[in-house]
Amino acid sequence: MHVKVQVNIDKPRADVWRVITDIENSVHTISGIEKIEVLERPEEGLVGFEWMETRTMFGREGTETMWVTEVEDERYYKVRAESHGALYLSTMSVRDTGGGTELTMDFGAVPTTVSAKIMTATIGRLFVGATRKALQKDLDDIKAALEG
């Protein structure tokens, strides 16, 4: 599964970057996040930042452990998670648009077990729309926090 969503925000890139990299406080910005628990905080930078994030998706509460794997300051950061027989990779990126900032989230899920591969092949498409909607809501929440 691959989903890409974006939103234009009427704020400078540095402001958007500051909000999207404040993962610990994203529970106050993104309505879909119920709880954040920091597991590992690097001495400097964002690479290696690890946290548990609790959300309700598809009517069920779930907690996933995620960590930042790569960062290019004020351009993008990449996050990895492994759960339920799948590898989840996402990238949050920002770029100037002349009068503001384009915020993009690129999310992918790759099944790594036989059962996850079967599930993806049979009903995986059903989750794409709901995932796209949830990710777009996250970006819309970030936009509202910055512009509102």
TIVO-2410 file (N, C-alpha, C; in nm, 3 decimals):
# residues 148
REC num residu      c1      c2      c3 atome chaine
REC   1      M   0.085  -0.117   0.000     N      A
REC   1      M   0.000   0.000   0.000    CA      A
REC   1      M   0.089   0.123   0.000     C      A
REC   2      H   0.050   0.221  -0.076     N      A
REC   2      H   0.122   0.347  -0.082    CA      A
REC   2      H   0.020   0.460  -0.086     C      A
REC   3      V   0.038   0.558   0.002     N      A
REC   3      V  -0.053   0.673   0.008    CA      A
REC   3      V   0.032   0.799   0.019     C      A
REC   4      K  -0.004   0.900  -0.058     N      A
REC   4      K   0.064   1.029  -0.052    CA      A
REC   4      K  -0.041   1.138  -0.040     C      A
REC   5      V  -0.026   1.224   0.061     N      A
REC   5      V  -0.118   1.335   0.082    CA      A
REC   5      V  -0.037   1.462   0.102     C      A
REC   6      Q  -0.100   1.576   0.075     N      A
REC   6      Q  -0.031   1.702   0.093    CA      A
REC   6      Q  -0.129   1.813   0.124     C      A
REC   7      V  -0.074   1.921   0.178     N      A
REC   7      V  -0.154   2.040   0.209    CA      A
REC   7      V  -0.062   2.161   0.197     C      A
REC   8      N  -0.119   2.273   0.153     N      A
REC   8      N  -0.045   2.399   0.148    CA      A
REC   8      N  -0.077   2.478   0.274     C      A
REC   9      I   0.027   2.530   0.337     N      A
REC   9      I   0.014   2.603   0.462    CA      A
REC   9      I   0.069   2.743   0.442     C      A
REC  10      D  -0.008   2.841   0.484     N      A
REC  10      D   0.030   2.981   0.467    CA      A
REC  10      D   0.123   3.025   0.579     C      A
REC  11      K   0.235   2.957   0.592     N      A
REC  11      K   0.338   2.988   0.691    CA      A
REC  11      K   0.474   2.952   0.632     C      A
REC  12      P   0.582   3.013   0.681     N      A
REC  12      P   0.716   2.980   0.632    CA      A
REC  12      P   0.754   2.835   0.665     C      A
REC  13      R   0.841   2.781   0.584     N      A
REC  13      R   0.887   2.643   0.600    CA      A
REC  13      R   0.943   2.617   0.740     C      A
REC  14      A   1.018   2.709   0.796     N      A
REC  14      A   1.077   2.691   0.929    CA      A
REC  14      A   0.968   2.672   1.036     C      A
REC  15      D   0.858   2.744   1.024     N      A
REC  15      D   0.747   2.730   1.120    CA      A
REC  15      D   0.682   2.592   1.109     C      A
REC  16      V   0.660   2.548   0.986     N      A
REC  16      V   0.600   2.417   0.964    CA      A
REC  16      V   0.694   2.308   1.015     C      A
REC  17      W   0.822   2.321   0.985     N      A
REC  17      W   0.921   2.224   1.030    CA      A
REC  17      W   0.922   2.212   1.182     C      A
REC  18      R   0.918   2.327   1.250     N      A
REC  18      R   0.919   2.328   1.396    CA      A
REC  18      R   0.801   2.246   1.451     C      A
REC  19      V   0.684   2.261   1.394     N      A
REC  19      V   0.565   2.190   1.442    CA      A
REC  19      V   0.572   2.041   1.410     C      A
REC  20      I   0.611   2.005   1.288     N      A
REC  20      I   0.609   1.862   1.252    CA      A
REC  20      I   0.721   1.783   1.318     C      A
REC  21      T   0.825   1.850   1.363     N      A
REC  21      T   0.933   1.778   1.432    CA      A
REC  21      T   0.917   1.779   1.583     C      A
REC  22      D   0.815   1.844   1.633     N      A
REC  22      D   0.783   1.841   1.776    CA      A
REC  22      D   0.692   1.721   1.802     C      A
REC  23      I   0.745   1.603   1.776     N      A
REC  23      I   0.667   1.480   1.782    CA      A
REC  23      I   0.608   1.459   1.921     C      A
REC  24      E   0.685   1.488   2.023     N      A
REC  24      E   0.640   1.468   2.160    CA      A
REC  24      E   0.509   1.543   2.191     C      A
REC  25      N   0.493   1.659   2.131     N      A
REC  25      N   0.373   1.739   2.156    CA      A
REC  25      N   0.270   1.730   2.044     C      A
REC  26      S   0.289   1.638   1.950     N      A
REC  26      S   0.194   1.626   1.838    CA      A
REC  26      S   0.055   1.584   1.884     C      A
REC  27      V   0.045   1.528   2.003     N      A
REC  27      V  -0.086   1.492   2.058    CA      A
REC  27      V  -0.174   1.616   2.074     C      A
REC  28      H  -0.112   1.734   2.088     N      A
REC  28      H  -0.186   1.859   2.103    CA      A
REC  28      H  -0.219   1.922   1.968     C      A
REC  29      T  -0.158   1.873   1.862     N      A
REC  29      T  -0.176   1.928   1.728    CA      A
REC  29      T  -0.263   1.840   1.640     C      A
REC  30      I  -0.244   1.709   1.650     N      A
REC  30      I  -0.311   1.613   1.561    CA      A
REC  30      I  -0.420   1.541   1.639     C      A
REC  31      S  -0.544   1.563   1.599     N      A
REC  31      S  -0.658   1.511   1.673    CA      A
REC  31      S  -0.666   1.358   1.674     C      A
REC  32      G  -0.607   1.293   1.576     N      A
REC  32      G  -0.612   1.147   1.570    CA      A
REC  32      G  -0.518   1.077   1.667     C      A
REC  33      I  -0.425   1.151   1.725     N      A
REC  33      I  -0.331   1.093   1.820    CA      A
REC  33      I  -0.388   1.108   1.960     C      A
REC  34      E  -0.395   0.996   2.030     N      A
REC  34      E  -0.449   0.997   2.166    CA      A
REC  34      E  -0.339   1.007   2.272     C      A
REC  35      K  -0.221   0.951   2.242     N      A
REC  35      K  -0.114   0.949   2.341    CA      A
REC  35      K   0.021   0.932   2.272     C      A
REC  36      I   0.122   1.000   2.325     N      A
REC  36      I   0.261   0.985   2.281    CA      A
REC  36      I   0.345   0.954   2.404     C      A
REC  37      E   0.426   0.851   2.394     N      A
REC  37      E   0.521   0.819   2.500    CA      A
REC  37      E   0.660   0.810   2.439     C      A
REC  38      V   0.748   0.899   2.480     N      A
REC  38      V   0.885   0.901   2.427    CA      A
REC  38      V   0.964   0.786   2.488     C      A
REC  39      L   1.029   0.706   2.402     N      A
REC  39      L   1.111   0.594   2.446    CA      A
REC  39      L   1.260   0.625   2.441     C      A
REC  40      E   1.300   0.701   2.341     N      A
REC  40      E   1.442   0.734   2.321    CA      A
REC  40      E   1.452   0.874   2.265     C      A
REC  41      R   1.535   0.957   2.329     N      A
REC  41      R   1.555   1.094   2.283    CA      A
REC  41      R   1.705   1.113   2.257     C      A
REC  42      P   1.745   1.131   2.132     N      A
REC  42      P   1.888   1.150   2.103    CA      A
REC  42      P   1.939   1.278   2.169     C      A
REC  43      E   2.069   1.280   2.197     N      A
REC  43      E   2.128   1.398   2.259    CA      A
REC  43      E   2.117   1.520   2.170     C      A
REC  44      E   2.128   1.498   2.039     N      A
REC  44      E   2.107   1.608   1.946    CA      A
REC  44      E   2.046   1.556   1.818     C      A
REC  45      G   1.970   1.640   1.753     N      A
REC  45      G   1.904   1.601   1.630    CA      A
REC  45      G   1.783   1.514   1.653     C      A
REC  46      L   1.727   1.467   1.545     N      A
REC  46      L   1.603   1.390   1.550    CA      A
REC  46      L   1.624   1.242   1.517     C      A
REC  47      V   1.733   1.208   1.447     N      A
REC  47      V   1.758   1.067   1.412    CA      A
REC  47      V   1.774   0.986   1.539     C      A
REC  48      G   1.698   0.878   1.548     N      A
REC  48      G   1.701   0.793   1.666    CA      A
REC  48      G   1.590   0.823   1.766     C      A
REC  49      F   1.517   0.933   1.744     N      A
REC  49      F   1.402   0.963   1.831    CA      A
REC  49      F   1.303   0.848   1.816     C      A
REC  50      E   1.263   0.789   1.928     N      A
REC  50      E   1.172   0.673   1.924    CA      A
REC  50      E   1.056   0.699   2.020     C      A
REC  51      W   0.936   0.663   1.975     N      A
REC  51      W   0.818   0.687   2.058    CA      A
REC  51      W   0.711   0.582   2.031     C      A
REC  52      M   0.618   0.573   2.128     N      A
REC  52      M   0.498   0.491   2.110    CA      A
REC  52      M   0.382   0.589   2.090     C      A
REC  53      E   0.305   0.562   1.984     N      A
REC  53      E   0.193   0.649   1.948    CA      A
REC  53      E   0.065   0.567   1.954     C      A
REC  54      T  -0.033   0.619   2.026     N      A
REC  54      T  -0.162   0.552   2.037    CA      A
REC  54      T  -0.265   0.629   1.958     C      A
REC  55      R  -0.339   0.556   1.873     N      A
REC  55      R  -0.446   0.611   1.790    CA      A
REC  55      R  -0.562   0.512   1.788     C      A
REC  56      T  -0.677   0.561   1.746     N      A
REC  56      T  -0.788   0.472   1.715    CA      A
REC  56      T  -0.804   0.474   1.564     C      A
REC  57      M  -0.787   0.357   1.503     N      A
REC  57      M  -0.800   0.342   1.357    CA      A
REC  57      M  -0.892   0.225   1.330     C      A
REC  58      F  -0.980   0.243   1.236     N      A
REC  58      F  -1.073   0.136   1.198    CA      A
REC  58      F  -1.151   0.085   1.319     C      A
REC  59      G  -1.182   0.178   1.412     N      A
REC  59      G  -1.262   0.143   1.528    CA      A
REC  59      G  -1.188   0.073   1.640     C      A
REC  60      R  -1.057   0.058   1.626     N      A
REC  60      R  -0.978  -0.011   1.728    CA      A
REC  60      R  -0.861   0.076   1.772     C      A
REC  61      E  -0.836   0.075   1.903     N      A
REC  61      E  -0.721   0.147   1.954    CA      A
REC  61      E  -0.596   0.065   1.930     C      A
REC  62      G  -0.493   0.132   1.886     N      A
REC  62      G  -0.366   0.064   1.862    CA      A
REC  62      G  -0.249   0.152   1.899     C      A
REC  63      T  -0.146   0.089   1.948     N      A
REC  63      T  -0.024   0.160   1.984    CA      A
REC  63      T   0.090   0.102   1.902     C      A
REC  64      E   0.163   0.188   1.836     N      A
REC  64      E   0.276   0.147   1.753    CA      A
REC  64      E   0.402   0.216   1.800     C      A
REC  65      T   0.513   0.145   1.793     N      A
REC  65      T   0.644   0.203   1.822    CA      A
REC  65      T   0.704   0.249   1.691     C      A
REC  66      M   0.750   0.374   1.689     N      A
REC  66      M   0.805   0.434   1.568    CA      A
REC  66      M   0.937   0.501   1.601     C      A
REC  67      W   1.022   0.517   1.500     N      A
REC  67      W   1.147   0.587   1.522    CA      A
REC  67      W   1.190   0.658   1.395     C      A
REC  68      V   1.260   0.770   1.416     N      A
REC  68      V   1.310   0.851   1.304    CA      A
REC  68      V   1.440   0.790   1.256     C      A
REC  69      T   1.448   0.766   1.124     N      A
REC  69      T   1.565   0.700   1.066    CA      A
REC  69      T   1.655   0.793   0.985     C      A
REC  70      E   1.599   0.902   0.937     N      A
REC  70      E   1.676   0.991   0.849    CA      A
REC  70      E   1.616   1.131   0.854     C      A
REC  71      V   1.701   1.232   0.850     N      A
REC  71      V   1.654   1.371   0.853    CA      A
REC  71      V   1.742   1.456   0.763     C      A
REC  72      E   1.679   1.543   0.689     N      A
REC  72      E   1.749   1.654   0.625    CA      A
REC  72      E   1.675   1.778   0.673     C      A
REC  73      D   1.740   1.853   0.764     N      A
REC  73      D   1.674   1.965   0.832    CA      A
REC  73      D   1.600   2.057   0.737     C      A
REC  74      E   1.480   2.088   0.781     N      A
REC  74      E   1.387   2.176   0.709    CA      A
REC  74      E   1.356   2.128   0.567     C      A
REC  75      R   1.374   1.997   0.543     N      A
REC  75      R   1.336   1.938   0.413    CA      A
REC  75      R   1.249   1.815   0.434     C      A
REC  76      Y   1.299   1.715   0.511     N      A
REC  76      Y   1.220   1.594   0.534    CA      A
REC  76      Y   1.274   1.515   0.652     C      A
REC  77      Y   1.187   1.427   0.703     N      A
REC  77      Y   1.234   1.323   0.794    CA      A
REC  77      Y   1.158   1.194   0.764     C      A
REC  78      K   1.226   1.082   0.790     N      A
REC  78      K   1.169   0.950   0.763    CA      A
REC  78      K   1.148   0.875   0.893     C      A
REC  79      V   1.038   0.802   0.897     N      A
REC  79      V   0.999   0.726   1.015    CA      A
REC  79      V   0.975   0.581   0.975     C      A
REC  80      R   1.011   0.490   1.066     N      A
REC  80      R   0.992   0.347   1.042    CA      A
REC  80      R   0.915   0.287   1.160     C      A
REC  81      A   0.831   0.189   1.129     N      A
REC  81      A   0.762   0.110   1.231    CA      A
REC  81      A   0.744  -0.031   1.175     C      A
REC  82      E   0.739  -0.128   1.263     N      A
REC  82      E   0.716  -0.267   1.223    CA      A
REC  82      E   0.610  -0.324   1.315     C      A
REC  83      S   0.501  -0.375   1.256     N      A
REC  83      S   0.391  -0.426   1.337    CA      A
REC  83      S   0.298  -0.510   1.252     C      A
REC  84      H   0.235  -0.607   1.315     N      A
REC  84      H   0.134  -0.690   1.249    CA      A
REC  84      H   0.182  -0.748   1.117     C      A
REC  85      G   0.307  -0.788   1.113     N      A
REC  85      G   0.361  -0.851   0.993    CA      A
REC  85      G   0.387  -0.756   0.878     C      A
REC  86      A   0.405  -0.629   0.909     N      A
REC  86      A   0.430  -0.531   0.802    CA      A
REC  86      A   0.536  -0.431   0.846     C      A
REC  87      L   0.601  -0.376   0.747     N      A
REC  87      L   0.698  -0.269   0.765    CA      A
REC  87      L   0.631  -0.141   0.716     C      A
REC  88      Y   0.630  -0.040   0.802     N      A
REC  88      Y   0.567   0.088   0.769    CA      A
REC  88      Y   0.676   0.193   0.757     C      A
REC  89      L   0.677   0.264   0.646     N      A
REC  89      L   0.774   0.370   0.621    CA      A
REC  89      L   0.698   0.496   0.582     C      A
REC  90      S   0.732   0.606   0.647     N      A
REC  90      S   0.667   0.731   0.610    CA      A
REC  90      S   0.771   0.842   0.604     C      A
REC  91      T   0.740   0.941   0.521     N      A
REC  91      T   0.826   1.058   0.506    CA      A
REC  91      T   0.739   1.182   0.517     C      A
REC  92      M   0.781   1.272   0.604     N      A
REC  92      M   0.717   1.404   0.614    CA      A
REC  92      M   0.814   1.501   0.550     C      A
REC  93      S   0.767   1.577   0.451     N      A
REC  93      S   0.855   1.670   0.383    CA      A
REC  93      S   0.789   1.807   0.367     C      A
REC  94      V   0.873   1.908   0.361     N      A
REC  94      V   0.827   2.045   0.343    CA      A
REC  94      V   0.905   2.109   0.229     C      A
REC  95      R   0.835   2.196   0.155     N      A
REC  95      R   0.904   2.273   0.052    CA      A
REC  95      R   0.834   2.407   0.036     C      A
REC  96      D   0.914   2.507   0.002     N      A
REC  96      D   0.861   2.642  -0.019    CA      A
REC  96      D   0.772   2.644  -0.142     C      A
REC  97      T   0.665   2.724  -0.133     N      A
REC  97      T   0.576   2.739  -0.248    CA      A
REC  97      T   0.570   2.883  -0.297     C      A
REC  98      G   0.655   2.967  -0.245     N      A
REC  98      G   0.655   3.107  -0.285    CA      A
REC  98      G   0.586   3.193  -0.181     C      A
REC  99      G   0.467   3.153  -0.140     N      A
REC  99      G   0.395   3.228  -0.038    CA      A
REC  99      G   0.369   3.148   0.087     C      A
REC 100      G   0.420   3.029   0.092     N      A
REC 100      G   0.396   2.943   0.207    CA      A
REC 100      G   0.476   2.815   0.195     C      A
REC 101      T   0.417   2.708   0.245     N      A
REC 101      T   0.487   2.580   0.249    CA      A
REC 101      T   0.394   2.466   0.209     C      A
REC 102      E   0.447   2.377   0.128     N      A
REC 102      E   0.374   2.255   0.096    CA      A
REC 102      E   0.424   2.146   0.191     C      A
REC 103      L   0.332   2.086   0.267     N      A
REC 103      L   0.362   1.976   0.358    CA      A
REC 103      L   0.310   1.849   0.294     C      A
REC 104      T   0.397   1.750   0.281     N      A
REC 104      T   0.361   1.623   0.218    CA      A
REC 104      T   0.393   1.508   0.311     C      A
REC 105      M   0.301   1.411   0.316     N      A
REC 105      M   0.329   1.286   0.386    CA      A
REC 105      M   0.317   1.174   0.285     C      A
REC 106      D   0.422   1.095   0.278     N      A
REC 106      D   0.430   0.979   0.189    CA      A
REC 106      D   0.436   0.857   0.280     C      A
REC 107      F   0.337   0.769   0.272     N      A
REC 107      F   0.326   0.654   0.362    CA      A
REC 107      F   0.320   0.525   0.282     C      A
REC 108      G   0.396   0.427   0.327     N      A
REC 108      G   0.393   0.297   0.262    CA      A
REC 108      G   0.393   0.184   0.363     C      A
REC 109      A   0.323   0.077   0.328     N      A
REC 109      A   0.319  -0.042   0.412    CA      A
REC 109      A   0.356  -0.161   0.324     C      A
REC 110      V   0.452  -0.239   0.372     N      A
REC 110      V   0.500  -0.356   0.298    CA      A
REC 110      V   0.480  -0.479   0.386     C      A
REC 111      P   0.398  -0.575   0.341     N      A
REC 111      P   0.380  -0.696   0.422    CA      A
REC 111      P   0.508  -0.778   0.427     C      A
REC 112      T   0.539  -0.831   0.546     N      A
REC 112      T   0.662  -0.908   0.563    CA      A
REC 112      T   0.637  -1.052   0.606     C      A
REC 113      T   0.513  -1.087   0.636     N      A
REC 113      T   0.480  -1.224   0.674    CA      A
REC 113      T   0.379  -1.279   0.574     C      A
REC 114      V   0.366  -1.409   0.571     N      A
REC 114      V   0.272  -1.472   0.479    CA      A
REC 114      V   0.130  -1.425   0.507     C      A
REC 115      S   0.090  -1.422   0.634     N      A
REC 115      S  -0.047  -1.381   0.667    CA      A
REC 115      S  -0.073  -1.235   0.627     C      A
REC 116      A   0.025  -1.149   0.646     N      A
REC 116      A   0.008  -1.009   0.606    CA      A
REC 116      A   0.001  -0.996   0.454     C      A
REC 117      K   0.077  -1.079   0.383     N      A
REC 117      K   0.071  -1.076   0.236    CA      A
REC 117      K  -0.065  -1.122   0.186     C      A
REC 118      I  -0.122  -1.223   0.250     N      A
REC 118      I  -0.255  -1.271   0.210    CA      A
REC 118      I  -0.359  -1.164   0.238     C      A
REC 119      M  -0.351  -1.103   0.355     N      A
REC 119      M  -0.447  -0.998   0.391    CA      A
REC 119      M  -0.438  -0.881   0.294     C      A
REC 120      T  -0.317  -0.841   0.260     N      A
REC 120      T  -0.297  -0.731   0.165    CA      A
REC 120      T  -0.357  -0.764   0.029     C      A
REC 121      A  -0.336  -0.886  -0.014     N      A
REC 121      A  -0.386  -0.928  -0.146    CA      A
REC 121      A  -0.538  -0.936  -0.150     C      A
REC 122      T  -0.599  -0.972  -0.037     N      A
REC 122      T  -0.744  -0.993  -0.038    CA      A
REC 122      T  -0.824  -0.868  -0.001     C      A
REC 123      I  -0.786  -0.800   0.107     N      A
REC 123      I  -0.866  -0.686   0.151    CA      A
REC 123      I  -0.786  -0.557   0.168     C      A
REC 124      G  -0.662  -0.559   0.127     N      A
REC 124      G  -0.575  -0.443   0.146    CA      A
REC 124      G  -0.627  -0.315   0.085     C      A
REC 125      R  -0.691  -0.326  -0.030     N      A
REC 125      R  -0.742  -0.206  -0.099    CA      A
REC 125      R  -0.847  -0.132  -0.018     C      A
REC 126      L  -0.918  -0.206   0.068     N      A
REC 126      L  -1.021  -0.143   0.150    CA      A
REC 126      L  -0.962  -0.043   0.249     C      A
REC 127      F  -0.838  -0.065   0.288     N      A
REC 127      F  -0.775   0.021   0.387    CA      A
REC 127      F  -0.710   0.145   0.327     C      A
REC 128      V  -0.689   0.146   0.197     N      A
REC 128      V  -0.620   0.259   0.134    CA      A
REC 128      V  -0.699   0.389   0.151     C      A
REC 129      G  -0.828   0.385   0.123     N      A
REC 129      G  -0.910   0.506   0.134    CA      A
REC 129      G  -0.916   0.559   0.276     C      A
REC 130      A  -0.934   0.470   0.373     N      A
REC 130      A  -0.942   0.512   0.512    CA      A
REC 130      A  -0.807   0.566   0.560     C      A
REC 131      T  -0.700   0.504   0.515     N      A
REC 131      T  -0.566   0.551   0.551    CA      A
REC 131      T  -0.541   0.688   0.492     C      A
REC 132      R  -0.576   0.707   0.365     N      A
REC 132      R  -0.560   0.837   0.299    CA      A
REC 132      R  -0.638   0.945   0.375     C      A
REC 133      K  -0.760   0.914   0.413     N      A
REC 133      K  -0.844   1.009   0.485    CA      A
REC 133      K  -0.783   1.046   0.620     C      A
REC 134      A  -0.733   0.947   0.692     N      A
REC 134      A  -0.672   0.972   0.824    CA      A
REC 134      A  -0.545   1.056   0.811     C      A
REC 135      L  -0.461   1.025   0.713     N      A
REC 135      L  -0.338   1.101   0.693    CA      A
REC 135      L  -0.367   1.244   0.650     C      A
REC 136      Q  -0.467   1.261   0.563     N      A
REC 136      Q  -0.504   1.396   0.520    CA      A
REC 136      Q  -0.556   1.476   0.639     C      A
REC 137      K  -0.631   1.412   0.727     N      A
REC 137      K  -0.681   1.479   0.848    CA      A
REC 137      K  -0.565   1.525   0.935     C      A
REC 138      D  -0.460   1.441   0.948     N      A
REC 138      D  -0.341   1.480   1.024    CA      A
REC 138      D  -0.281   1.609   0.968     C      A
REC 139      L  -0.264   1.613   0.835     N      A
REC 139      L  -0.204   1.731   0.773    CA      A
REC 139      L  -0.296   1.853   0.787     C      A
REC 140      D  -0.426   1.832   0.775     N      A
REC 140      D  -0.521   1.941   0.793    CA      A
REC 140      D  -0.517   1.995   0.935     C      A
REC 141      D  -0.498   1.908   1.033     N      A
REC 141      D  -0.484   1.950   1.173    CA      A
REC 141      D  -0.358   2.034   1.193     C      A
REC 142      I  -0.249   1.993   1.130     N      A
REC 142      I  -0.124   2.069   1.138    CA      A
REC 142      I  -0.144   2.207   1.077     C      A
REC 143      K  -0.208   2.211   0.961     N      A
REC 143      K  -0.238   2.339   0.894    CA      A
REC 143      K  -0.321   2.428   0.986     C      A
REC 144      A  -0.424   2.374   1.045     N      A
REC 144      A  -0.512   2.452   1.133    CA      A
REC 144      A  -0.435   2.504   1.255     C      A
REC 145      A  -0.346   2.422   1.310     N      A
REC 145      A  -0.268   2.465   1.427    CA      A
REC 145      A  -0.176   2.581   1.391     C      A
REC 146      L  -0.121   2.578   1.271     N      A
REC 146      L  -0.028   2.682   1.228    CA      A
REC 146      L  -0.099   2.809   1.183     C      A
REC 147      E  -0.210   2.793   1.113     N      A
REC 147      E  -0.278   2.910   1.057    CA      A
REC 147      E  -0.385   2.966   1.149     C      A
REC 148      G  -0.435   2.883   1.241     N      A
REC 148      G  -0.548   2.924   1.323    CA      A
REC 148      G  -0.509   3.002   1.444     C      A
***
